[in-house]
Amino acid sequence: MSDANSPAAPAPLPRIQRIDIRHLSTEQLAGLGVSQIAYVRPVMMNGTVAYAIHAADGTPMAVADDQNLAVAAIRQHEMLPTLVH
């Protein structure tokens, strides 16, 4: 019997799926880090060097005038920045 003032039972924890990284599919490998990693690459825009920000899968996300600003923007969005030359 349940009392209206008694605390509710905790929700069950989600089941964690284990994956053997030695047997990742191409799609699984491509998806690793897409939402956590972004890279900065120098590009030419209107005759000036700018810094393009891309998701790990290569999707363009933004362009900054300064490399430090590009890295700061990535960190502000709680992502891990990396540089590509």
N, C-alpha and C positions, 0 to 999 in steps of 0.2 A: 504494500500500500504506500502510495506516495503522498507526502505532505506538501502543501502549496508553498511552504516556507523553506523546504529542503532544497539544497543546490541540485541543479540538473546534472545528469551524468555527463562526463566529458565526451566530446565527439571522438570517434575513432581516428587514429592517426592514418594518413594516407600510406598505402603500401608502396615501398620503395622497390623499383625494378632495378635489378643488377644487370649490367651489360659487360660482357667480356670485350675489352678494348682491342684485343687481337683479332676480333671478328666483326668489326664495324662495317656496315654497308657504306657505300659511297654517299648516300643521303645523310646517314648519321654522322659521318666524318665531316661533311660539308656544313652541318648544322652546329658543330662545336664552336662555342665562343661567339656566335653571331650577335647575340644580344649583350655580351659582356666586353667585347674587344672592338676597338676602332683604331684605324691607322691614319697617320698624317703623311701626306705626300706633297712635295713641292710641285707646283704647276705654274705655267705662264698664263696670265690673264691680262689682256690689253697691254701687253709688253712689260708687265710687272710680275715679279715672283709673288705668288700667293700660296696658301697651304690648304689643300683639299682634305676634308675629313671623310673617310669611308668606313662603313661597317665591315666586319671581318669577311663578309661574303663579297665585298667589292661595291656594294650599293653606295652611291654618293649621298652624303648627308648634309654637308655644309662646306663653305670656303671661308677662310680667315685671312686677314692681311699679315698676321704675324704667327710664327710657329708656336710661341709660348701661349698665345691666345687660343690657338687650335687645341693644344694639349689641355689647357684650362677648361675649355668648353666640354671636352670629352670627360674629364674628371667631374665636372659639375653634373653631368648626367649619369654619374656613378658607373662609368665604364673604364676599362683599362686602356690607356693610350700606348701605341707603339709607332715607331717611325719607320718609314720605308724610303729607301734611297733609289 
